Amino acid sequence: MRYSIQTLTSILILLVASTAHSHNIVGEISVENDSRAIQFPDTARYKTLVFDPHTHSSFSDGHVWPSIRVEEALRDGLDAIAITEHLEWQPHLADIPHPDRNRAYNIAERAKGDNDIMVVAGTEITRMAPAGHINAIFISDANKIMRHVEPEDASDPRVYFRQVVKWPAQKAVEAANEQQAFLFWNHPWWGEEFPNGIPVAPKFHQRNAKKKLLHGIEIANGSNYSEASFEIALELDLTLIGVSDIHELIDWDYKPHQGGHRPVTLVLAKERTQASMRQALFDGRTVVWFKNLLIARKPNMDELLQASIKVVSAQYSGKSDILNLEVKNLSDARFQLKNESRYTFSGSADIIELKPHATTRIRVKTGKRLDKVKIKFEVLNTLIKPKKHAIFSLVSKTRIQLSGD
């Protein structure tokens, strides 16, 4: 009975969240968009695609049918979702026997119907250390990335796991690469190998990264961000990945109806296609969106910041030498800007907050009237390296507002 009540509650939450649009006044200028859909603008050169590349259903150790994953992704405004069931860890095998490991993906692909969300075929190679867990996405056949055995006891997933993992992890990695898959190391900080939560890349992953058989690494998974994983990514030249790794309902784990969101990978792709998204991942063009933190290499971060923060107007009024600067935030991020310029502000100190999808007025004491203004900020809710924030400058020509304008 407990589970039926939870399920009913979740359905009601989903219905309410999908129709509720509150309008909170932001200053004296505009309103904040609090839709659950994850929204970031396209950049000058790329489409910004919202992608969750690590999800589970009841076809491995998740607790919902694959079609629910598609419905949740549509509610969250995702451009793409990958279905990545464990190959070897099959706790529901006694209830859902499925020799075809592509089954979950096929159900999800059919479930999307006429919606234009991209459902990406994937899987999770599951081993103990040093290989750990590795996702392979953009695969053609999950069945070829494992060696099937007849379970001695389908009611005990541990027995089945011990049987199938006898096939070497390296063979699975190579089989996935034969399908031109994109492979990334999952949640490196998990497991008994790193009880302090600070991972070190084992030789297994170092060798595969050097051979270009491993292409990315999760730096954010669920409720966790790993600075050490970020360092490994930079050291081994791996693409930065952020994921939900969802097993339960998105609404239970991330509470989008209360303003939360799943971690995602923002992919900077030339086109809105799976082929273009796959190429962007191989090229390392990603930004991880985790809670209110954006994490990326500097060129990708610069692209997204330039697209997300725009000067709407910059003008002096009457005889005042204080510049009225109006800045629009086109993204879901709540930007925290620390003033690094020689100017001071009227009405605020050196920390400016730009609310999501809202326009903020900043009154800048420029000392005298200028034809052009440039204000340098440190963006505190970003990381371009461990412990290093992005730098962003607002640049605008100014005008004088005459009486009667």
C-alpha positions as CSV (number, residue, x, y, z in Angstrom):
1,M,0.0,0.0,0.0
2,R,2.9,2.4,0.7
3,Y,4.1,2.2,-2.8
4,S,0.7,2.8,-4.4
5,I,0.3,6.0,-2.3
6,Q,3.8,7.1,-3.4
7,T,3.0,6.4,-7.0
8,L,-0.3,8.3,-6.8
9,T,1.5,11.2,-5.1
10,S,4.1,11.3,-7.8
11,I,1.5,11.4,-10.6
12,L,-0.3,14.3,-9.0
13,I,3.0,16.1,-8.6
14,L,3.8,15.6,-12.3
15,L,0.4,16.9,-13.3
16,V,0.7,20.0,-11.1
17,A,4.3,20.7,-12.1
18,S,3.6,20.5,-15.8
19,T,0.8,23.1,-15.6
20,A,2.0,25.5,-12.9
21,H,3.7,28.7,-14.0
22,S,4.2,31.2,-11.1
23,H,5.1,34.7,-11.9
24,N,7.5,36.2,-9.4
25,I,8.4,39.9,-9.8
26,V,12.2,40.4,-10.3
27,G,13.1,44.0,-9.2
28,E,11.0,46.4,-11.3
29,I,11.8,45.0,-14.7
30,S,10.7,41.5,-15.6
31,V,9.5,38.1,-14.4
32,E,11.3,34.8,-13.6
33,N,10.5,31.7,-15.6
34,D,10.3,28.8,-13.2
35,S,9.2,26.0,-15.7
36,R,10.8,22.6,-14.9
37,A,12.1,22.5,-18.5
38,I,15.9,22.9,-18.5
39,Q,16.7,25.8,-20.8
40,F,20.0,27.2,-22.1
41,P,20.4,29.3,-25.2
42,D,22.2,28.2,-28.4
43,T,25.6,29.8,-28.7
44,A,26.9,31.8,-31.7
45,R,28.3,28.7,-33.3
46,Y,26.5,25.7,-31.8
47,K,23.1,24.3,-30.8
48,T,23.0,23.8,-27.0
49,L,21.5,20.3,-26.6
50,V,20.4,19.1,-23.1
51,F,21.4,15.5,-22.7
52,D,21.1,13.0,-19.9
53,P,23.4,10.1,-20.9
54,H,23.0,7.8,-18.0
55,T,19.5,6.4,-17.0
56,H,18.1,3.1,-15.8
57,S,14.7,1.3,-16.0
58,S,13.3,-2.0,-14.7
59,F,15.4,-3.8,-17.4
60,S,18.4,-3.6,-15.0
61,D,18.3,-2.0,-11.5
62,G,15.8,0.8,-12.1
63,H,12.2,0.8,-10.9
64,V,10.2,2.2,-13.8
65,W,9.3,1.1,-17.3
66,P,11.5,2.6,-20.1
67,S,8.6,4.7,-21.4
68,I,8.5,6.6,-18.1
69,R,12.1,7.7,-18.7
70,V,11.0,9.3,-22.0
71,E,8.0,11.0,-20.5
72,E,10.2,12.5,-17.7
73,A,12.7,13.7,-20.3
74,L,10.0,15.4,-22.3
75,R,8.8,17.2,-19.1
76,D,12.3,18.3,-18.3
77,G,12.8,19.7,-21.8
78,L,15.6,17.4,-22.7
79,D,16.9,17.2,-26.3
80,A,18.2,13.7,-25.8
81,I,18.3,10.8,-23.3
82,A,20.4,7.6,-23.3
83,I,19.0,4.3,-22.1
84,T,22.0,2.6,-20.4
85,E,21.0,-0.6,-18.6
86,H,23.6,-2.7,-16.8
87,L,24.6,-5.6,-19.0
88,E,25.7,-7.8,-16.1
89,W,23.9,-6.5,-13.0
90,Q,20.3,-7.8,-13.5
91,P,18.4,-7.8,-10.2
92,H,15.0,-8.2,-11.9
93,L,16.0,-11.1,-14.1
94,A,13.7,-13.5,-12.4
95,D,10.7,-11.2,-13.1
96,I,11.8,-9.7,-16.4
97,P,13.9,-12.3,-18.3
98,H,15.2,-10.6,-21.5
99,P,18.0,-12.2,-23.5
100,D,17.9,-9.2,-25.8
101,R,19.8,-6.4,-24.0
102,N,18.5,-3.9,-26.6
103,R,14.9,-4.3,-25.3
104,A,14.8,-1.3,-23.0
105,Y,16.1,1.0,-25.7
106,N,13.6,-0.4,-28.3
107,I,10.7,0.3,-25.9
108,A,11.8,3.8,-25.2
109,E,12.4,4.6,-28.8
110,R,8.8,3.5,-29.7
111,A,7.4,5.4,-26.7
112,K,8.6,8.8,-27.9
113,G,6.1,8.7,-30.7
114,D,6.0,11.9,-32.8
115,N,8.0,13.8,-30.2
116,D,11.4,15.0,-31.5
117,I,13.4,14.0,-28.4
118,M,16.4,11.9,-29.4
119,V,16.6,8.5,-27.7
120,V,20.2,7.3,-27.7
121,A,21.1,3.6,-27.6
122,G,23.5,2.7,-24.8
123,T,24.5,0.3,-22.1
124,E,26.5,0.1,-18.9
125,I,29.5,-2.3,-18.6
126,T,29.6,-3.3,-15.0
127,R,32.6,-4.7,-13.2
128,M,34.5,-4.5,-10.0
129,A,37.6,-2.4,-9.7
130,P,39.8,-1.4,-11.5
131,A,37.4,-1.2,-14.5
132,G,34.3,-0.2,-12.4
133,H,31.3,1.0,-14.4
134,I,31.6,2.3,-17.9
135,N,28.8,3.6,-20.1
136,A,28.9,3.1,-23.9
137,I,26.4,5.3,-25.9
138,F,25.6,5.5,-29.6
139,I,25.9,1.7,-29.8
140,S,24.3,-0.5,-32.4
141,D,23.9,-3.7,-30.5
142,A,24.2,-4.1,-26.7
143,N,24.2,-7.9,-27.1
144,K,27.6,-7.9,-28.6
145,I,29.2,-6.1,-25.6
146,M,28.7,-9.1,-23.3
147,R,28.9,-12.9,-23.3
148,H,25.5,-14.4,-22.5
149,V,25.2,-17.4,-20.1
150,E,22.2,-19.3,-18.9
151,P,21.7,-18.2,-15.2
152,E,22.2,-21.0,-12.7
153,D,19.8,-19.2,-10.4
154,A,17.8,-16.3,-11.9
155,S,16.4,-15.4,-8.5
156,D,19.9,-14.5,-7.2
157,P,21.4,-11.7,-9.3
158,R,24.8,-12.1,-7.6
159,V,25.2,-15.6,-9.0
160,Y,24.4,-14.4,-12.5
161,F,26.8,-11.4,-12.1
162,R,29.6,-13.7,-11.1
163,Q,29.0,-15.8,-14.1
164,V,28.9,-13.1,-16.8
165,V,31.8,-10.9,-15.5
166,K,34.2,-13.8,-16.2
167,W,34.4,-12.2,-19.7
168,P,37.2,-9.6,-19.3
169,A,36.2,-6.0,-19.0
170,Q,38.8,-5.0,-21.7
171,K,37.0,-7.3,-24.2
172,A,33.7,-5.4,-23.5
173,V,35.5,-2.0,-23.9
174,E,36.9,-3.1,-27.2
175,A,33.6,-4.6,-28.4
176,A,31.9,-1.2,-27.7
177,N,34.6,0.6,-29.6
178,E,34.1,-1.7,-32.6
179,Q,30.6,-0.1,-32.7
180,Q,32.1,3.4,-32.7
181,A,30.5,4.1,-29.3
182,F,31.4,6.9,-27.0
183,L,32.6,5.5,-23.7
184,F,32.8,7.2,-20.3
185,W,33.9,6.2,-16.8
186,N,31.0,6.3,-14.4
187,H,31.1,7.8,-10.9
188,P,34.8,7.2,-10.4
189,W,34.6,8.1,-6.7
190,W,32.3,5.1,-5.9
191,G,33.3,1.8,-4.5
192,E,35.6,0.2,-1.9
193,E,38.7,1.2,-3.9
194,F,38.4,4.8,-2.9
195,P,36.8,4.9,0.6
196,N,37.8,8.5,1.0
197,G,35.8,9.4,-2.1
198,I,38.9,10.8,-3.9
199,P,39.5,8.7,-7.1
200,V,42.8,8.0,-8.8
201,A,42.8,6.8,-12.4
202,P,43.9,3.1,-12.4
203,K,46.1,1.9,-15.2
204,F,43.1,0.2,-16.8
205,H,41.5,3.6,-17.5
206,Q,44.9,5.3,-18.2
207,R,45.7,2.8,-20.9
208,N,42.3,3.0,-22.6
209,A,42.3,6.8,-22.5
210,K,45.7,6.8,-24.1
211,K,44.5,4.4,-26.8
212,K,41.3,6.5,-27.3
213,L,39.1,3.6,-26.2
214,L,37.9,5.7,-23.2
215,H,36.5,9.1,-24.2
216,G,34.8,10.8,-21.2
217,I,34.4,10.7,-17.4
218,E,31.5,11.6,-15.1
219,I,32.4,14.6,-12.9
220,A,28.8,15.0,-11.6
221,N,26.4,12.1,-10.9
222,G,23.2,12.4,-9.0
223,S,23.8,14.6,-5.9
224,N,27.6,14.4,-6.2
225,Y,30.3,16.5,-7.8
226,S,33.9,15.2,-7.8
227,E,36.8,17.7,-8.1
228,A,39.2,14.8,-8.4
229,S,37.3,13.4,-11.4
230,F,37.5,16.9,-13.0
231,E,41.3,16.7,-12.5
232,I,41.4,13.2,-14.0
233,A,39.5,14.6,-17.0
234,L,42.0,17.3,-17.6
235,E,45.0,15.0,-17.1
236,L,43.7,12.2,-19.5
237,D,42.0,14.6,-21.9
238,L,38.5,13.2,-21.3
239,T,35.2,14.8,-22.1
240,L,33.3,16.2,-19.0
241,I,30.1,14.4,-18.4
242,G,27.2,15.1,-16.0
243,V,24.3,12.6,-15.5
244,S,21.3,11.8,-13.4
245,D,22.0,8.1,-13.2
246,I,18.3,7.9,-12.3
247,H,16.8,4.7,-10.9
248,E,13.7,5.9,-9.2
249,L,11.4,8.7,-10.5
250,I,13.0,12.0,-11.4
251,D,10.3,13.8,-9.3
252,W,11.3,11.8,-6.2
253,D,15.1,12.3,-6.6
254,Y,15.4,15.8,-8.0
255,K,12.1,17.5,-7.2
256,P,11.7,19.7,-10.3
257,H,8.3,20.8,-8.9
258,Q,10.3,22.5,-6.1
259,G,12.8,24.1,-8.4
260,G,15.3,21.2,-8.6
261,H,16.7,19.7,-11.7
262,R,18.6,16.5,-12.8
263,P,22.3,16.9,-13.6
264,V,22.8,17.0,-17.4
265,T,25.4,17.4,-20.0
266,L,24.9,20.4,-22.3
267,V,26.3,19.4,-25.6
268,L,27.5,22.1,-28.0
269,A,26.6,20.5,-31.3
270,K,26.6,21.9,-34.9
271,E,23.2,20.4,-35.6
272,R,20.4,18.9,-33.6
273,T,21.1,15.3,-34.6
274,Q,22.5,12.3,-32.9
275,A,25.5,12.2,-35.3
276,S,26.3,15.8,-34.6
277,M,25.9,15.3,-30.8
278,R,28.1,12.3,-30.9
279,Q,30.8,14.2,-32.7
280,A,30.6,17.0,-30.2
281,L,31.1,14.6,-27.4
282,F,34.2,13.2,-29.1
283,D,35.4,16.7,-29.6
284,G,34.9,17.5,-25.9
285,R,32.3,20.3,-26.4
286,T,30.3,19.9,-23.2
287,V,29.2,22.0,-20.2
288,V,28.0,20.1,-17.1
289,W,24.9,21.6,-15.4
290,F,24.9,20.4,-11.7
291,K,22.6,22.1,-9.2
292,N,23.5,25.8,-9.8
293,L,27.0,25.0,-11.0
294,L,28.3,25.1,-14.6
295,I,31.5,23.1,-15.2
296,A,33.4,23.2,-18.5
297,R,36.7,23.8,-20.2
298,K,37.3,27.5,-20.8
299,P,36.4,27.7,-24.5
300,N,33.1,25.9,-24.0
301,M,32.3,28.0,-20.9
302,D,33.1,31.2,-22.8
303,E,30.7,30.1,-25.6
304,L,27.8,29.5,-23.2
305,L,28.4,32.6,-21.1
306,Q,28.4,34.9,-24.1
307,A,25.1,33.4,-25.2
308,S,23.5,33.4,-21.8
309,I,24.3,37.0,-20.5
310,K,23.3,39.9,-22.7
311,V,23.3,43.7,-22.1
312,V,19.8,45.0,-23.0
313,S,20.6,48.7,-22.5
314,A,23.2,51.0,-21.0
315,Q,22.2,54.6,-20.5
316,Y,22.7,57.7,-18.4
317,S,19.5,59.5,-17.2
318,G,19.1,63.3,-16.9
319,K,22.2,64.9,-15.3
320,S,23.3,61.7,-13.5
321,D,26.7,60.2,-14.1
322,I,25.5,56.8,-12.8
323,L,25.1,54.3,-15.6
324,N,21.9,52.3,-15.7
325,L,22.9,48.9,-17.1
326,E,20.2,46.3,-17.8
327,V,21.4,42.7,-18.2
328,K,19.3,39.8,-19.4
329,N,20.0,36.2,-18.3
330,L,18.8,33.8,-21.0
331,S,19.5,30.6,-19.0
332,D,18.4,28.5,-16.1
333,A,21.6,29.4,-14.2
334,R,21.3,31.8,-11.2
335,F,24.6,33.6,-12.0
336,Q,26.6,35.0,-9.2
337,L,28.9,37.7,-10.5
338,K,31.8,39.2,-8.4
339,N,32.9,42.6,-9.5
340,E,36.6,42.6,-10.6
341,S,36.5,46.0,-12.3
342,R,37.5,49.5,-11.0
343,Y,33.9,50.5,-10.9
344,T,31.5,50.4,-7.9
345,F,27.8,50.0,-7.8
346,S,24.9,52.0,-6.4
347,G,22.5,49.9,-4.4
348,S,24.7,46.7,-4.2
349,A,28.2,45.6,-3.2
350,D,30.5,43.6,-5.4
351,I,28.3,40.5,-5.8
352,I,25.6,40.8,-8.4
353,E,23.0,38.0,-8.9
354,L,21.4,37.4,-12.3
355,K,18.2,35.5,-11.8
356,P,17.2,32.9,-14.4
357,H,15.4,34.2,-17.5
358,A,15.1,37.7,-15.9
359,T,16.5,41.2,-16.5
360,T,18.5,42.8,-13.8
361,R,19.3,46.5,-13.5
362,I,22.8,47.4,-12.3
363,R,23.6,51.0,-11.4
364,V,27.3,51.6,-12.1
365,K,29.3,54.5,-10.8
366,T,31.5,55.2,-13.7
367,G,32.8,58.5,-12.3
368,K,32.0,60.3,-15.4
369,R,29.9,59.7,-18.5
370,L,31.6,57.2,-20.9
371,D,30.9,56.3,-24.5
372,K,31.6,52.6,-23.8
373,V,31.8,50.6,-20.6
374,K,33.5,47.2,-19.8
375,I,32.9,45.5,-16.5
376,K,34.9,42.4,-15.6
377,F,33.3,39.8,-13.4
378,E,34.3,36.5,-11.8
379,V,31.4,34.1,-12.3
380,L,31.2,32.3,-9.0
381,N,28.8,29.5,-10.0
382,T,31.2,28.3,-12.7
383,L,34.3,26.2,-12.8
384,I,36.8,26.0,-15.7
385,K,39.3,24.1,-13.6
386,P,39.2,22.8,-10.1
387,K,38.7,25.8,-7.8
388,K,39.0,28.3,-10.7
389,H,36.0,30.3,-11.8
390,A,35.3,31.7,-15.3
391,I,35.9,35.4,-16.0
392,F,33.3,37.3,-18.0
393,S,33.1,40.9,-19.1
394,L,30.0,43.0,-19.8
395,V,30.7,45.3,-22.7
396,S,28.3,47.9,-24.0
397,K,28.2,51.3,-25.7
398,T,26.2,53.8,-23.7
399,R,23.7,56.4,-24.5
400,I,22.2,59.5,-22.7
401,Q,18.5,59.3,-21.9
402,L,17.2,62.8,-22.4
403,S,14.1,64.1,-20.6
404,G,11.0,62.9,-22.5
405,D,12.8,59.8,-23.9
